């Protein structure tokens, strides 16, 4: 599987059978094979995770086999006529048109997280599913947040069983200050994954370097999607 970082929480994953474009709202896409199907997945309606302009962008690139997979909080009318649209809810399993299995998990903010299983690849996109602990919130709020997050990750681990993920796209948000790594650390503890791509870091890729400095045991597993000195994609 080939992974291309686009912007913020948007990644393009390419397998032998198709493309998967997660949480696009802006950014330049690489050249695509118009003969391959592409799934446009949007985890929720927040403006930093979905913009319907993606469909005209793909059409202009010559892509003909487009399928939208949208969280149910996104209006299906945002998808152009003629583009198939699958509306998904949390904690359900769906069969996608190319034979893939899609399982959704409940976000701790809005919408869903995605787990996609193909014959050769298995990968996860968190959307806004994260341990959103904030210093300004009450202890009761933060305890509930942590409990809700860990429940979803534990369920993911249980569903995967002995299976390992090929790739995972997981929140690492510097706005959480000292608690920035809570969510990703629990994910790494519970889920076997070859490559983990931090996301949602608000154009501050230096947070990935900080994480690797503080947790060097994850060198080689955590992918540095951008160079912190220039902000240029690798």
C-alpha positions as CSV (number, residue, x, y, z in Angstrom):
1,X,0.0,0.0,0.0
2,X,1.2,3.5,-0.9
3,X,0.3,6.4,1.4
4,X,0.5,10.1,0.4
5,X,0.0,12.9,3.0
6,X,-2.2,15.7,1.6
7,X,-3.0,18.1,4.5
8,X,-4.1,18.1,8.1
9,X,-6.0,14.8,8.5
10,X,-6.2,14.1,4.8
11,X,-4.3,11.1,3.4
12,X,-4.5,9.2,0.1
13,X,-4.0,5.4,0.4
14,X,-3.5,3.4,-2.7
15,X,-3.9,-0.4,-2.8
16,X,-3.7,-2.7,-5.8
17,X,-7.4,-2.4,-6.3
18,X,-8.3,1.3,-5.6
19,X,-7.7,4.6,-3.9
20,X,-9.0,5.8,-0.5
21,X,-9.0,9.6,0.1
22,X,-9.7,10.4,3.8
23,X,-11.0,13.7,5.2
24,X,-10.2,16.0,2.3
25,X,-10.9,19.7,2.7
26,X,-7.9,21.3,0.8
27,X,-4.5,20.4,-0.6
28,X,-3.0,19.2,-3.9
29,X,-3.5,15.6,-4.9
30,X,-0.9,13.6,-6.8
31,X,-1.5,12.3,-10.3
32,X,-4.1,9.4,-10.2
33,X,-4.9,6.5,-12.5
34,X,-8.3,7.3,-13.9
35,X,-9.0,3.6,-14.4
36,X,-8.9,2.9,-10.6
37,X,-11.9,3.5,-8.4
38,X,-11.6,6.0,-5.6
39,X,-13.4,6.1,-2.3
40,X,-13.9,9.6,-0.8
41,X,-14.3,9.0,2.9
42,X,-15.3,11.8,5.3
43,X,-15.4,11.1,9.0
44,X,-17.6,14.1,9.9
45,X,-18.8,17.5,8.7
46,X,-16.2,19.8,10.4
47,X,-14.7,22.2,7.9
48,X,-11.2,20.8,8.5
49,X,-12.3,17.3,7.5
50,X,-14.7,17.7,4.6
51,X,-15.3,20.0,1.6
52,X,-17.5,18.9,-1.3
53,X,-15.2,20.6,-3.8
54,X,-13.3,17.3,-3.8
55,X,-15.7,15.8,-6.2
56,X,-15.2,18.5,-8.9
57,X,-11.4,18.2,-8.3
58,X,-11.5,14.5,-9.0
59,X,-13.7,14.9,-12.0
60,X,-11.3,17.5,-13.4
61,X,-8.5,15.0,-12.9
62,X,-10.3,12.5,-15.1
63,X,-11.5,10.2,-12.3
64,X,-14.7,8.4,-13.3
65,X,-15.2,5.7,-10.7
66,X,-15.8,7.8,-7.6
67,X,-17.8,6.7,-4.6
68,X,-18.5,8.8,-1.5
69,X,-18.5,7.3,2.0
70,X,-19.9,10.0,4.4
71,X,-20.7,10.0,8.1
72,X,-24.4,10.5,8.5
73,X,-24.0,14.1,9.9
74,X,-22.9,15.2,6.4
75,X,-25.8,15.9,4.0
76,X,-25.8,13.5,1.0
77,X,-27.0,16.4,-1.1
78,X,-23.4,17.7,-1.0
79,X,-22.4,14.8,-3.3
80,X,-23.0,15.5,-7.0
81,X,-25.6,13.7,-8.9
82,X,-24.2,10.5,-10.4
83,X,-21.7,9.9,-7.7
84,X,-22.7,6.9,-5.5
85,X,-22.9,7.8,-1.8
86,X,-22.9,5.5,1.2
87,X,-24.0,7.1,4.4
88,X,-22.5,5.4,7.5
89,X,-23.2,5.4,11.2
90,X,-21.0,4.5,14.2
91,X,-20.3,1.0,15.3
92,X,-21.6,-0.7,12.1
93,X,-20.0,-2.8,9.4
94,X,-20.5,-2.3,5.7
95,X,-19.5,-4.1,2.5
96,X,-18.0,-1.7,0.0
97,X,-18.5,-2.1,-3.8
98,X,-15.0,-3.5,-4.4
99,X,-15.5,-6.2,-1.8
100,X,-13.8,-4.4,1.1
101,X,-15.1,-4.5,4.6
102,X,-15.7,-1.2,6.4
103,X,-16.2,-1.0,10.1
104,X,-17.0,2.3,11.8
105,X,-16.2,3.4,15.4
106,X,-17.8,6.2,17.4
107,X,-15.8,9.4,17.5
108,X,-15.3,11.2,20.8
109,X,-16.1,14.4,18.9
110,X,-18.2,14.2,15.8
111,X,-18.9,11.4,13.3
112,X,-16.9,8.2,13.0
113,X,-13.5,6.5,12.6
114,X,-12.9,4.1,9.8
115,X,-11.4,0.6,9.7
116,X,-11.0,-0.8,6.1
117,X,-10.1,-4.4,5.5
118,X,-9.0,-5.7,2.1
119,X,-7.4,-9.0,1.3
120,X,-3.9,-7.8,1.6
121,X,-4.3,-4.5,3.6
122,X,-6.0,-3.4,6.8
123,X,-5.9,0.3,7.8
124,X,-7.5,2.8,10.1
125,X,-8.4,6.5,10.0
126,X,-9.3,8.0,13.4
127,X,-11.2,11.1,12.1
128,X,-11.6,13.0,15.4
129,X,-11.6,9.9,17.6
130,X,-9.1,10.9,20.2
131,X,-8.6,11.3,24.0
132,X,-9.6,15.0,24.0
133,X,-8.4,15.9,27.5
134,X,-8.0,19.6,28.1
135,X,-6.6,21.4,31.1
136,X,-9.5,23.9,31.1
137,X,-12.1,21.1,31.4
138,X,-13.2,19.5,34.7
139,X,-11.7,16.3,36.0
140,X,-15.1,14.6,35.5
141,X,-15.2,15.6,31.9
142,X,-11.7,14.4,31.3
143,X,-12.2,11.1,33.0
144,X,-15.3,10.5,30.9
145,X,-13.4,11.5,27.7
146,X,-10.6,9.1,28.4
147,X,-13.1,6.3,29.2
148,X,-15.0,6.8,26.0
149,X,-11.8,6.9,23.9
150,X,-10.3,3.8,25.4
151,X,-13.6,1.9,25.0
152,X,-13.5,2.5,21.2
153,X,-9.8,1.6,20.9
154,X,-10.3,-1.5,23.1
155,X,-13.2,-2.5,20.8
156,X,-11.0,-2.0,17.7
157,X,-8.3,-4.2,19.3
158,X,-10.8,-6.9,20.1
159,X,-12.2,-6.8,16.5
160,X,-8.7,-7.0,15.0
161,X,-7.7,-10.0,17.2
162,X,-4.4,-11.2,16.0
163,X,-4.5,-9.1,12.8
164,X,-2.0,-6.2,12.4
165,X,-2.8,-2.9,10.7
166,X,-0.8,-2.0,7.6
167,X,-1.3,1.7,8.4
168,X,-3.1,3.9,10.8
169,X,-3.8,7.7,10.8
170,X,-4.0,8.9,14.4
171,X,-4.5,12.3,16.0
172,X,-1.5,14.1,17.5
173,X,-2.8,17.6,18.4
174,X,-0.4,20.2,19.9
175,X,-3.3,22.2,21.3
176,X,-3.6,19.7,24.1
177,X,-0.3,20.8,25.4
178,X,1.1,18.3,28.0
179,X,-1.7,15.8,27.1
180,X,-0.9,15.9,23.4
181,X,0.2,12.3,23.3
182,X,-2.4,10.6,25.5
183,X,-4.5,9.3,22.6
184,X,-1.7,8.1,20.3
185,X,0.1,6.4,23.2
186,X,-2.9,4.3,24.2
187,X,-3.4,3.4,20.5
188,X,0.2,2.2,20.2
189,X,-0.2,0.2,23.4
190,X,-3.3,-1.6,22.3
191,X,-3.0,-1.9,18.5
192,X,-0.4,-3.7,16.4
193,X,0.4,-1.5,13.4
194,X,3.3,-1.4,10.9
195,X,3.2,2.4,10.3
196,X,1.4,5.1,12.2
197,X,0.9,8.5,10.6
198,X,0.2,11.4,13.0
199,X,-2.3,13.9,11.8
200,X,-4.5,16.9,12.9
201,X,-1.4,18.8,14.1
202,X,-2.4,22.1,12.6
203,X,0.7,22.7,10.5
204,X,3.0,22.1,13.4
205,X,4.9,19.0,12.3
206,X,7.5,19.6,15.0
207,X,5.0,17.9,17.4
208,X,5.9,14.6,15.7
209,X,9.6,15.2,16.4
210,X,8.8,16.1,20.0
211,X,6.8,12.8,20.3
212,X,9.7,10.8,18.9
213,X,12.2,12.5,21.2
214,X,10.0,11.8,24.3
215,X,9.1,8.2,23.1
216,X,12.1,7.0,21.1
217,X,10.8,3.4,21.2
218,X,8.5,4.2,18.4
219,X,11.2,5.3,16.0
220,X,10.5,3.5,12.7
221,X,6.9,3.0,13.5
222,X,5.8,6.6,13.6
223,X,6.0,8.3,10.2
224,X,7.2,11.9,9.9
225,X,4.8,13.1,7.3
226,X,6.4,16.6,7.1
227,X,9.8,18.0,7.8
228,X,9.5,20.3,10.8
229,X,12.1,22.8,9.7
230,X,10.3,23.6,6.4
231,X,6.8,22.1,6.6
232,X,7.4,20.5,3.3
233,X,5.8,17.0,2.7
234,X,8.4,14.2,2.5
